[in-house]
């Protein structure tokens, strides 16, 4: 752990980024016209990692107008269709990699979503795939580059998990999940941004600055898998891998209009991931894919689990990916958690889902069961050490960001028996919630397959205002799988603030007042979340496919 002044370390962190960018542009140069456009782009990357540049109001517009047609023909193609082209040798792996590197370089300047590019390793892997086409073409993910969250170990690179003091912590091997994906034809090409301490629904830290939302830069990208949300939302990555302990695989994809999957603990390998509070097992982080394609989410899950990762990661359950039998699903609709009321665009998204899925899926009202109890339990178990581990990373003088301070506000250093007490409360609550869920089984014995709920009370909020994570952390407490999916986009006419609303409590008042005008949230995607009981991950994917078919492309 380094103790140099954080400002000096921030300069080193920025150099890691710029060196990787320079190498990328050396190996994958723009044509002259694109280079001219790129050089004139407004940038979300400031002079230092403590300032945030001057991003465009709507970065995605610049993104699409900067990249040439031949690049967009690759990066805008549905990743599943692109995979078919790769397998049929209609396009080479190096051509696909080149297009996605150009996309990621432009996206990074506009939104600050990349922690580090991996041009040398990615090019070597793509060339190897092309050279061994006959032997490799039948691998499930042949030729697809993918992005990985910075906290996932990649050999030879520092893993900071949001703290500058860990710049010297160099991974000596890849994470198991990276190796599995490489063995199946995919390979990492960029490492994406995550925030300080990984414990916020935003993406800001002194290693890279602030990652902004590509649809509206006044809004957050989400966190902690913020870079993943942006790269996939702007279509600069076919898919990515992130992590989630409180909402980090749902807020970023949800704020960026794509799919993000918080899987059940024990389905995908995470034992070699790095994070804060390593060794605590009260509330564990999980991993999962992020993509604009639900079919690719399905394929990535099948591929990783099909590799039988439990044979190398002893924390996993040996549960194969099951093909769901065709049936009419029963799905509950959770309109509010009873603590913070959703804003108008989220309420409208719930109405859209009810209308679009009517007839295809049996929809039933679902009432929350004491979600305030979950918040109480998590308030004790997220930082059982009173934040000591987190605070130990600040010996560089690195200041706590406002969102990090909020996350650890009021935490207490628990002794062993206090930890036992709150873990018992967690298990008791899990049993009570499952009993509540089972009351929705109908008279013919048909179970409730899932519920649809907000994943956040609002669309992507303004920077430094994401201070309620009850709609996501609820399911971490229960260890229920959760999958966010796109529904609509903020409508400046339909999504007017509710007049005369009387808030339920101080947090409800805070969120209500933040939604001041739909123009403030213009062009923001509106996602909802599917939740199932433990190890029903497959059901969620199948229900999301139905939702995708009925709702369609929200950006069309």
C-alpha positions in Angstrom: 0.0 0.0 0.0 1.5 3.3 -1.1 1.6 6.4 1.2 2.8 9.0 -1.3 0.8 12.1 -1.6 -2.4 11.4 -3.4 -1.9 14.2 -5.9 1.4 12.7 -7.0 -0.3 9.3 -7.3 -3.1 10.8 -9.3 -0.5 12.0 -11.8 0.8 8.4 -12.1 -2.7 7.1 -12.5 -3.4 9.5 -15.3 -0.1 8.6 -17.0 -1.2 4.9 -17.0 -4.3 5.9 -18.9 -2.6 8.3 -21.3 0.2 5.8 -22.1 -2.4 3.1 -22.8 -4.3 5.6 -25.0 -1.2 6.5 -26.9 -0.3 2.9 -27.5 -3.9 2.2 -28.7 -3.7 5.0 -31.2 -0.3 3.8 -32.4 -1.6 0.3 -33.0 -5.1 1.3 -34.2 -4.7 4.7 -35.7 -7.7 6.8 -36.9 -7.9 7.9 -40.5 -7.1 11.5 -41.0 -10.8 12.7 -41.1 -11.7 10.9 -37.9 -8.6 12.1 -36.2 -9.5 15.7 -36.9 -13.0 15.2 -35.5 -11.6 13.3 -32.5 -9.1 16.1 -31.6 -11.9 18.7 -31.6 -14.3 16.7 -29.3 -15.4 18.2 -26.0 -13.8 16.2 -23.3 -15.0 14.9 -19.9 -11.4 14.3 -19.0 -10.0 17.3 -17.1 -6.4 18.5 -16.7 -6.2 16.6 -13.4 -8.2 13.8 -11.9 -9.8 16.4 -9.5 -11.5 18.3 -12.3 -14.1 17.0 -14.8 -13.3 18.7 -18.1 -16.0 20.2 -20.2 -18.2 17.4 -21.5 -20.9 17.9 -24.2 -24.5 18.1 -22.9 -25.3 15.0 -25.0 -22.0 13.1 -25.6 -23.8 10.3 -27.6 -24.5 12.8 -30.5 -20.8 13.6 -30.9 -20.0 9.9 -30.6 -22.1 8.9 -33.5 -21.0 11.8 -35.7 -17.3 11.2 -35.1 -17.0 7.5 -35.9 -16.9 6.7 -39.6 -19.7 4.6 -41.3 -17.5 1.4 -41.6 -16.8 1.5 -37.8 -20.5 2.0 -36.9 -21.5 -0.8 -39.2 -19.6 -3.1 -36.8 -20.2 -1.5 -33.4 -23.9 -0.8 -34.0 -24.6 -4.3 -35.2 -26.4 -6.5 -32.7 -23.6 -8.4 -31.0 -25.2 -11.7 -31.6 -25.4 -10.9 -35.4 -21.7 -9.7 -35.2 -20.8 -13.0 -33.6 -22.4 -14.8 -36.6 -20.4 -12.7 -39.0 -17.2 -13.5 -37.1 -17.9 -17.2 -37.1 -18.7 -17.1 -40.9 -15.5 -15.2 -41.5 -17.4 -12.2 -43.0 -15.3 -10.0 -40.8 -12.0 -10.7 -39.1 -11.4 -10.5 -35.3 -8.8 -7.8 -35.9 -11.3 -5.7 -37.9 -13.8 -6.0 -35.1 -11.3 -5.1 -32.4 -10.1 -2.1 -34.4 -13.7 -0.8 -34.7 -14.4 -1.3 -31.0 -11.1 0.3 -30.0 -12.0 3.4 -32.1 -15.4 3.4 -30.5 -14.0 3.1 -26.9 -11.4 5.8 -27.5 -14.1 8.3 -28.7 -16.4 7.3 -25.9 -13.7 7.7 -23.3 -12.9 11.3 -24.3 -16.6 12.2 -24.3 -17.5 10.5 -21.0 -14.3 9.4 -19.2 -15.4 5.8 -19.0 -12.1 3.9 -19.5 -9.6 3.4 -16.8 -7.0 1.7 -19.1 -6.9 0.4 -22.7 -5.3 -3.1 -23.3 -4.2 -2.7 -27.0 -1.1 -5.0 -26.9 -2.8 -8.0 -25.3 -6.1 -7.6 -27.2 -4.3 -7.3 -30.6 -2.2 -10.4 -29.9 -5.4 -12.3 -28.9 -7.4 -11.2 -32.0 -4.5 -12.1 -34.3 -4.3 -15.5 -32.7 -8.0 -16.1 -33.2 -7.8 -15.1 -36.9 -4.7 -17.3 -37.4 -6.4 -20.3 -35.7 -9.9 -19.8 -37.3 -10.6 -23.4 -38.0 -9.7 -24.5 -34.4 -11.4 -21.6 -32.7 -14.5 -20.6 -34.8 -16.8 -22.9 -32.8 -16.0 -21.4 -29.5 -19.2 -19.8 -28.1 -17.9 -16.2 -28.1 -15.4 -16.3 -31.0 -13.8 -13.0 -31.6 -15.9 -10.7 -29.3 -13.9 -8.2 -27.4 -15.3 -7.3 -23.9 -14.7 -4.7 -21.2 -13.9 -5.5 -17.6 -14.4 -3.4 -14.5 -11.1 -2.1 -13.0 -11.4 -4.1 -9.8 -11.3 -7.4 -11.7 -7.7 -8.7 -11.8 -5.9 -8.6 -15.2 -2.3 -9.9 -15.3 0.3 -7.2 -15.1 -2.1 -4.4 -14.2 -2.7 -2.5 -10.9 -6.0 -3.2 -9.2 -6.9 -0.1 -7.3 -10.6 -0.7 -6.5 -11.0 3.0 -6.4 -8.1 4.0 -4.1 -4.8 5.5 -5.3 -2.8 3.7 -2.5 -3.2 0.5 -4.4 -1.5 1.6 -7.6 1.4 -0.7 -6.7 -0.9 -3.8 -6.4 -0.1 -5.6 -9.6 -2.2 -8.7 -10.5 0.0 -11.7 -11.1 -2.7 -13.5 -13.0 -6.1 -13.0 -14.6 -9.3 -13.5 -12.7 -10.9 -16.9 -13.3 -13.8 -15.3 -15.2 -11.4 -13.6 -17.6 -9.6 -16.9 -18.3 -12.9 -18.7 -18.9 -14.1 -16.1 -21.4 -10.7 -16.2 -23.2 -10.9 -20.0 -23.5 -14.3 -19.5 -25.1 -13.1 -17.0 -27.7 -13.7 -13.6 -26.1 -11.0 -11.3 -24.7 -10.8 -8.1 -22.7 -9.8 -4.9 -24.6 -10.4 -2.1 -22.0 -10.7 -1.8 -18.2 -13.6 0.4 -17.2 -13.9 3.0 -14.5 -15.2 2.5 -11.0 -15.5 4.9 -8.0 -13.7 5.4 -4.8 -14.3 2.5 -2.4 -16.8 0.9 -4.9 -19.6 1.9 -2.6 -21.6 4.5 -4.4 -24.2 4.6 -7.3 -22.0 7.1 -9.0 -18.5 6.9 -10.6 -16.0 9.4 -9.3 -12.5 9.0 -7.8 -9.1 10.5 -7.9 -7.7 7.8 -10.2 -9.6 9.1 -13.2 -12.1 11.9 -12.3 -15.8 11.6 -13.0 -17.6 9.4 -15.6 -20.6 11.1 -17.1 -23.8 9.8 -18.6 -23.6 9.6 -22.5 -27.2 10.6 -22.9 -27.0 13.7 -20.6 -23.7 14.6 -19.0 -25.4 16.5 -16.2 -26.4 13.1 -14.9 -24.4 10.3 -13.4 -23.3 7.2 -15.2 -24.1 5.2 -12.1 -21.8 3.1 -10.0 -19.9 1.2 -9.1 -19.7 -0.4 -12.5 -20.0 3.1 -14.0 -17.6 2.6 -16.9 -19.4 -0.6 -17.9 -22.7 1.1 -18.0 -21.4 3.8 -20.3 -19.4 1.6 -22.6 -22.3 -0.7 -23.2 -24.9 2.1 -23.3 -23.1 4.0 -25.9 -22.3 0.8 -27.8 -18.5 0.9 -27.4 -18.4 -2.6 -26.0 -20.4 -5.7 -27.0 -20.5 -6.8 -23.4 -18.8 -6.2 -20.1 -18.2 -7.8 -16.7 -18.9 -5.9 -13.5 -19.6 -6.6 -9.9 -22.4 -5.8 -7.4 -22.7 -5.5 -3.6 -25.4 -2.9 -3.4 -26.6 -2.1 -6.9 -23.4 -1.8 -9.0 -24.7 -4.1 -11.8 -28.1 -2.5 -12.0 -27.7 1.3 -11.5 -25.1 1.8 -14.2 -26.8 -0.4 -16.9 -30.2 1.0 -15.8 -29.0 4.6 -16.1 -27.6 3.9 -19.5 -30.5 2.0 -21.0 -29.0 -1.6 -21.2 -29.2 -4.9 -19.4 -27.3 -5.6 -16.3 -27.4 -8.8 -14.3 -26.8 -9.2 -10.6 -26.6 -13.0 -10.4 -27.2 -15.2 -7.4 -24.2 -15.6 -5.2 -22.4 -18.8 -6.2 -23.3 -19.0 -9.9 -20.3 -17.1 -11.4 -16.7 -17.0 -10.1 -15.7 -14.0 -8.0 -13.3 -15.5 -5.4 -10.3 -13.8 -6.9 -11.9 -10.3 -7.3 -10.5 -7.5 -5.2 -12.5 -5.0 -3.3 -12.7 -3.2 0.0 -13.4 -5.1 3.2 -11.9 -8.3 1.8 -12.6 -11.2 4.2 -16.0 -10.0 5.3 -18.6 -12.6 4.3 -21.8 -11.0 5.7 -22.9 -9.4 2.4 -20.8 -10.6 -0.5 -20.2 -9.1 -3.9 -21.3 -11.0 -7.0 -20.5 -10.6 -10.7 -22.5 -10.6 -13.9 -22.7 -9.4 -17.5 -23.7 -6.0 -18.9 -24.8 -5.7 -22.5 -27.3 -4.0 -24.8 -28.3 -7.5 -26.0 -30.3 -9.8 -23.7 -29.5 -12.7 -26.0 -25.8 -12.1 -25.4 -26.4 -11.8 -21.7 -27.9 -15.3 -22.0 -25.0 -16.6 -24.0 -22.4 -15.2 -21.7 -24.1 -16.8 -18.7 -24.4 -20.2 -20.5 -20.7 -20.0 -21.5 -19.3 -19.2 -18.1 -21.4 -21.7 -16.3 -20.9 -24.3 -19.0 -17.2 -24.2 -18.2 -18.1 -25.7 -14.8 -16.3 -22.9 -12.8 -17.0 -24.7 -9.5 -14.1 -27.0 -10.4 -11.7 -24.1 -9.9 -13.6 -21.8 -7.5 -14.7 -23.6 -4.4 -17.1 -20.9 -3.4 -19.5 -21.8 -6.3 -22.4 -24.2 -6.4 -22.3 -26.8 -9.1 -25.6 -25.7 -10.7 -25.7 -25.9 -14.5 -27.5 -23.3 -16.6 -30.9 -24.7 -17.2 -33.1 -24.3 -20.2 -36.4 -22.8 -19.0 -39.5 -24.8 -20.1 -42.0 -22.7 -22.1 -44.8 -21.5 -19.8 -46.8 -18.5 -18.9 -44.9 -16.7 -16.2 -46.5 -15.2 -13.1 -44.9 -11.9 -12.3 -45.6 -9.5 -9.4 -45.6 -5.7 -9.9 -43.9 -3.8 -7.1 -44.9 -0.1 -7.5 -43.0 1.3 -4.5 -40.9 0.0 -1.6 -43.0 2.1 0.7 -40.0 4.2 1.7 -39.2 6.4 -1.4 -41.9 6.9 -4.1 -40.7 6.6 -7.7 -40.6 9.7 -9.9 -43.0 10.2 -12.8 -40.9 8.6 -15.6 -40.4 5.5 -13.4 -44.1 5.3 -12.7 -44.8 5.6 -16.4 -42.4 2.8 -17.2 -44.3 0.6 -14.8 -47.5 1.4 -16.6 -45.9 0.6 -20.0 -44.7 -2.8 -18.7 -48.2 -3.6 -17.4 -49.7 -2.7 -20.7 -47.1 -4.4 -23.0 -46.9 -7.6 -21.0 -50.6 -8.0 -20.4 -51.7 -11.3 -21.9 -48.2 -12.6 -22.4 -47.5 -12.8 -18.6 -49.8 -13.1 -15.7 -49.2 -9.9 -13.7 -50.2 -9.6 -10.0 -49.8 -6.7 -7.6 -46.9 -7.3 -5.2 -46.5 -5.6 -1.8 -43.1 -5.0 -0.2 -42.3 -6.7 3.0 -40.6 -4.4 5.6 -37.9 -3.1 3.3 -36.9 -0.8 6.1 -35.6 -3.9 7.9 -33.3 -4.7 5.1 -31.8 -1.2 5.2 -31.3 -1.6 9.0 -29.4 -4.9 8.5 -27.3 -3.6 5.7 -26.4 -0.4 7.7 -24.7 -2.7 10.1 -23.2 -5.4 7.8 -21.8 -3.3 5.0 -19.1 -1.8 7.2 -18.8 -4.2 10.2 -15.4 -2.6 11.0 -16.8 0.9 11.3 -15.1 1.8 8.0 -11.5 1.1 9.3 -10.5 -0.8 6.2 -11.7 2.0 3.9 -10.2 4.8 6.0 -6.8 2.9 6.0 -6.6 3.6 2.3 -6.5 7.4 2.9 -2.9 7.5 4.2 -2.0 9.3 1.0 -4.2 12.2 2.0 -6.8 11.3 -0.5 -10.0 13.0 0.7 -13.2 11.1 1.2 -15.7 12.0 -1.6 -19.1 13.2 -0.5 -20.8 10.0 -1.7 -18.2 7.8 0.1 -18.8 9.8 3.3 -22.5 9.3 2.9 -22.0 5.5 2.5 -20.2 5.2 5.8 -22.1 7.7 7.8 -23.1 6.3 11.2 -21.4 2.9 10.7 -20.1 1.2 13.9 -17.2 -1.1 14.5 -19.0 -4.3 15.6 -17.5 -6.9 18.0 -17.9 -10.6 17.1 -21.2 -11.1 19.0 -22.7 -8.0 17.4 -21.7 -9.4 14.0 -23.3 -12.7 14.8 -26.5 -10.9 16.0 -26.9 -9.0 12.7 -26.1 -12.0 10.6 -28.9 -13.9 12.5 -31.2 -10.9 11.8 -30.3 -11.2 8.1 -31.1 -14.9 8.0 -34.3 -14.4 9.9 -35.4 -11.6 7.4 -34.5 -13.8 4.4 -36.8 -16.6 5.7 -39.6 -14.1 6.4 -39.3 -12.6 2.9 -39.4 -16.0 1.2 -42.5 -16.8 3.2 -44.0 -13.5 2.1 -43.1 -14.3 -1.6 -44.7 -17.7 -1.4 -48.0 -16.2 -0.3 -48.3 -15.2 -3.9 -48.6 -18.8 -5.1 -52.0 -19.2 -6.6 -54.7 -21.8 -5.7 -53.5 -24.1 -8.4 -49.9 -24.1 -7.0 -48.4 -21.8 -9.6 -45.5 -19.9 -8.0 -44.6 -16.3 -8.4 -41.7 -16.5 -10.9 -40.4 -13.0 -10.5 -41.3 -9.4 -9.7 -40.9 -6.2 -11.7 -39.8 -3.2 -9.6 -38.0 0.1 -9.9 -34.2 -0.3 -9.4 -33.9 3.3 -8.4 -36.6 5.8 -7.5 -35.6 8.1 -10.4 -33.8 7.9 -13.8 -30.0 8.7 -13.7 -29.8 11.5 -11.1 -27.7 14.6 -11.1 -24.1 14.2 -10.0 -23.6 13.7 -6.2 -27.2 13.1 -5.5 -27.6 9.3 -5.7 -28.2 8.8 -2.0 -30.8 6.1 -1.9 -30.0 2.6 -2.9 -32.9 0.7 -1.2 -34.4 -0.5 -4.5 -31.1 -2.3 -5.3 -29.5 -3.2 -2.0 -32.8 -4.9 -0.8 -32.0 -7.8 -3.1 -28.3 -8.0 -2.0 -29.6 -8.5 1.5 -31.8 -11.4 0.3 -29.3 -12.6 -2.3 -31.9 -12.6 -5.0 -30.9 -12.3 -8.7 -31.9 -9.1 -10.3 -31.8 -8.0 -14.0 -32.4 -4.5 -15.2 -34.0 -4.0 -18.6 -34.9 -0.9 -20.7 -38.4 0.3 -21.0 -38.6 3.9 -22.3 -36.9 7.4 -22.3 -37.8 10.5 -20.3 -40.7 12.4 -22.0 -40.6 16.1 -21.3 -44.4 16.3 -21.8 -45.6 13.2 -20.0 -43.2 13.1 -17.1 -44.0 16.4 -15.3 -43.4 16.5 -11.5 -46.3 15.5 -9.4 -47.9 18.6 -7.8 -49.0 18.7 -4.2 -47.2 15.4 -3.3 -46.7 14.9 0.4 -43.4 13.1 1.1 -43.4 10.0 3.3 -40.1 10.9 5.1 -36.9 13.0 4.7 -35.4 10.8 2.0 -38.6 10.7 0.1 -38.7 14.5 0.2 -35.0 14.6 -1.0 -35.7 12.5 -4.0 -39.0 14.2 -4.8 -37.4 17.7 -4.8 -34.5 16.4 -7.0 -36.9 15.7 -9.8 -37.5 19.4 -10.5 -38.2 19.3 -14.2 -38.1 16.6 -16.9 -35.9 18.9 -18.9 -33.2 18.4 -16.3 -33.3 14.7 -17.2 -33.8 15.0 -20.9 -33.0 11.9 -23.0 -32.3 9.8 -19.9 -33.2 6.1 -20.4 -35.8 4.6 -18.0 -35.1 1.0 -16.9 -36.9 -1.4 -14.5 -35.7 -4.5 -12.7 -36.7 -8.1 -12.7 -36.1 -10.0 -9.4 -36.4 -13.7 -8.7 -35.7 -15.9 -5.7 -32.3 -17.5 -5.3 -31.0 -19.5 -8.3 -33.8 -18.6 -10.6 -31.4 -16.6 -12.8 -32.5 -18.4 -15.9 -36.2 -17.3 -15.5 -35.2 -13.7 -15.3 -33.4 -13.9 -18.6 -36.4 -15.6 -20.3 -38.8 -13.0 -18.9 -36.5 -10.2 -20.1 -36.5 -11.7 -23.6 -40.3 -11.5 -23.6 -40.2 -7.9 -22.3 -37.6 -7.0 -25.0 -39.9 -8.5 -27.7 -42.9 -6.6 -26.5 -41.3 -3.3 -25.7 -38.8 -3.1 -28.5 -35.7 -0.9 -28.9 -36.3 2.2 -26.8 -33.8 4.1 -29.0 -35.3 3.2 -32.3 
